[in-house]
Structures are given as C-alpha cells and as structure tokens.
Amino acid sequence: MVMTTLAHHIDADLLREAYRLIRKDGAAGIDGMTAADYGVNLEDNLDDLLRRFKTGQYRAPAVRRVYIPKAGGKRRPIGIPTLEDKVLQKAVSMVMESVYEQDFMECSYGFRPGRSAHQALDTLWKGLMGMGGGVVIEVDIEDFFGTLDRHHLEDFLDQRIRDGVIRRTIGKWFNAGVMEDGHHSKPEKGTPQGSLCAAAHNMPYGQRWVMGSAGQPELVGAGMAIERCA
C-alpha cells in the first residue's frame, strides 16, 4: 500500500518526543546550536519548526563534515546536522519506521527500533547451532552511504511513501550539501553518514534487499539470512 498522507502525524507532540530522543551531548552543526541553547525556548522553537515544515518554508542547512579514523589508516566521513535538523530528521524517521516496520522480514536488524547488531549475531549463532554448522558469507557494501544512488532511493520510496510534504523535505536534505573547512559542496550521490537521515534513507534500501534476497536460493539456501547494517 502506498501512503500519500503522513505529514499530519508530525505535530508538536511528535517533535517534542523527537527532541527528547536525540542525543543532547552530540557535536553541534554548522550553526553551533547546542541542545541547551535550543531548549531555552523549546516550545517556541518547536512551534516555529513545525510551521516551517508544514508550509514548505523549512530550509535544510548543510551538514558539517568531520572525519573519524578507520582501520588501515583510512578515515570515515561523518555528517553532523544542526540540532534543529536532528529533531526534524528524527520525527520523519519515526513516521517512516511505522511504515517500513510492516514490511521488514524477521531476519532484518539494520536501523530497526529495538534491534541491534548483537541481536543479529545471536540469531545467526542460534541458527547455525540448530543447523549443525554451516558456511557464513559476509557481504559488505563498500562506502554504502557515500555511493547511495538517490534515483534508486526515490524509486523505492515511491512504492510506499508519496506524501508530498515528507518527500519534499527528504529532497531538501539530499540537496543541502556538506560544509567542510568553510567550503560548501553538493555531492550528486550519497547521504551523510552519521545523521538520522542516513538511517531513514537506509530503510527502503534494506527492506528491498532483504525481501528480494529471501527469494534467492543462492543467498538463503543454507536456511537463513541475516541483514545487519553497520
């Protein structure tokens, strides 16, 4: 079923809950706004954010790009949204979760509420023990967030979510770009890793992969498949 009216679920109460759920000690975005600063006039700020979201006046700011070290001397780029962006991204993510949770199969663990990588490993271990052993094949999509095809994502979203307000907001996040060392750029593909928006974008990708792989004997011929997103 395609959902065409979802934005009305994002109201003052949901934004307030989204604010409660986001990390308050996280790094600030390009505007330097902290949770403590935003919380001084929380109700007024949330009311204004809701008004801009509903009327289309919301403008997605660029994310601040930083790097964290990886094994082998590599660096992983992380996108840090503004505090207000985190709130709205969390609210949209919560609405999208309610849609995609109905579609995900039991073997999916990536970016799902109440599920974790540890649970995925536990399920895998129990499945292997029940089967008396087997072969474990780990598949990793290199630079998933950096190479995510936005056109594919839009096609996946079309299958379940066509609410104009939410889709335009997602489009604004796509086009917001990144700020790095004072330079603003707009990559044509990918989505900033580390943001709540990245998790929301992964939902339709993960749902499509898991549901598709479940019908592929070469992937699940041994009797089980587990999807975990790092």
Residue, then its C-alpha position, 0 to 999 in steps of 0.5 A: m500500500v502506498m501512503t500519500t498522507l503522513a505529514h499530519h502525524i508530525d505535530a508538536d507532540l511528535l517533535r517534542e518526543a523527537y527532541r527528547l530522543i536525540r542525543k543532547d551531548g552530540a557535536a553541534g552543526i554548522d550553526g553551533m546550536t547546542a541542545a541547551d541553547y535550543g531548549v531555552n525556548l523549546e516550545d517556541n522553537l518547536d512551534d516555529l519548526l513545525r510551521r516551517f515544515k508544514t508550509g514548505q518554508y523549512r530550509a535544510p542547512a548543510v551538514r558539517r563534515v568531520y572525519i573519524p579514523k578507520a582501520g588501515g589508516k583510512r578515515r570515515p566521513i561523518g555528517i553532523p546536522t544542526l540540532e534543529d535538523k536532528v529533531l526534524q530528521k528524527a520525527v520523519s524517521m519515526v513516521m517512516e519506521s511505522v511504515y517500513e516496520q510492516d514490511f521488514m522480514e524477521c531476519s532484518y536488524g539494520f536501523r530497526p527500533g529495538r534491534s541491534a547488531h548483537q541481536a543479529l549475531d545471536t540469531l545467526w549463532k542460534g541458527l547455525m547451532g540448530m543447523g549443525g554448522g554451516v558456511v557464513i558469507e559476509v557481504d559488505i557494501e563498500d562506502f554504502f552511504g557515500t555511493l547511495d544512488r538517490h534515483h534508486l532511493e526515490d524509486f523505492l520510496d515511491q512504492r510506499i511513501r508519496d506524501g508530498v510534504i515528507r518527500r519534499t523535505i527528504g529532497k531538501w536534505f539530499n540537496a543541502g550539501v556538506m560544509e567542510d573547512g568553510h567550503h560548501s559542496k553538493p555531492e550528486k550521490g550519497t547521504p551523510q553518514g552519521s545523521l538520522c537521515a542516513a538511517a531513514h534513507n537506509m530503510p527502503y534500501g534494506q527492506r528491498w534487499v532483504m525481501g528480494s534476497a529471501g527469494q534467492p536460493e543462492l543467498v538463503g539456501a543454507g536456511m537463513a539470512i541475516e541483514r545487519c547494517a553497520 
